[in-house]
Amino acid sequence: GALHFASEIKALLALPQVSHEVDLSAVWDYLAYRYVPGPRTLLSAIRKLPPATAAVWHAGHLQELRY
């Protein structure tokens, strides 16, 4: 696995290895609630890091630590 980090989705979409596939469930959430509950986004391959959370990438695994 690989980890790519950016503060904006458009930077991730510029990477050829990042899928542009839409998460239809997230679209329905957006239409119903006017936002997408985290950690999901409108794109299946991209997740949001929750507030007050640090991410540690080690040996191919992501660990999220709340602080």
C-alpha positions in Angstrom: 0.0 0.0 0.0 0.9 3.6 -0.4 0.1 6.8 1.5 -0.4 10.1 -0.1 -1.1 13.2 2.0 -2.5 16.6 0.9 -4.4 19.4 2.5 -6.7 19.5 -0.6 -8.3 16.7 -2.7 -7.2 18.4 -6.0 -3.6 17.7 -5.1 -4.3 14.0 -4.7 -6.3 13.9 -7.9 -3.2 15.1 -9.8 -1.6 11.8 -8.9 -2.1 9.2 -11.6 -2.3 6.3 -9.1 -5.3 7.8 -7.2 -8.6 6.6 -8.4 -11.3 9.1 -9.3 -14.1 6.7 -8.6 -17.1 8.3 -6.9 -18.5 6.9 -3.6 -22.2 6.8 -4.4 -23.1 6.3 -0.7 -21.2 9.5 0.1 -23.1 11.3 -2.6 -26.4 10.3 -1.0 -25.1 11.5 2.3 -24.1 14.8 0.8 -27.5 15.2 -0.8 -29.3 14.4 2.4 -27.1 16.2 4.9 -25.2 18.7 2.8 -21.9 17.2 4.0 -20.2 13.9 3.9 -19.6 12.4 7.4 -15.9 11.6 7.9 -13.7 9.8 7.4 -15.3 9.3 3.9 -15.2 11.8 1.0 -17.0 11.9 -2.3 -14.2 9.8 -3.8 -13.8 6.2 -2.8 -10.0 6.2 -2.7 -9.7 9.3 -0.5 -10.4 9.5 3.3 -10.3 12.5 5.7 -8.3 12.4 8.8 -10.7 13.1 11.7 -10.2 16.2 13.9 -7.7 15.8 16.8 -6.1 12.8 15.2 -2.5 12.2 14.2 -1.6 9.6 11.5 1.5 7.4 11.7 2.5 5.4 8.6 4.9 2.6 9.4 5.8 -0.6 7.5 2.9 -0.2 5.1 0.3 0.3 7.8 -1.6 3.5 8.9 -2.3 4.0 12.5 -4.6 6.9 13.7 -4.0 8.2 17.2 -6.5 10.6 18.8 -5.1 13.3 21.0 
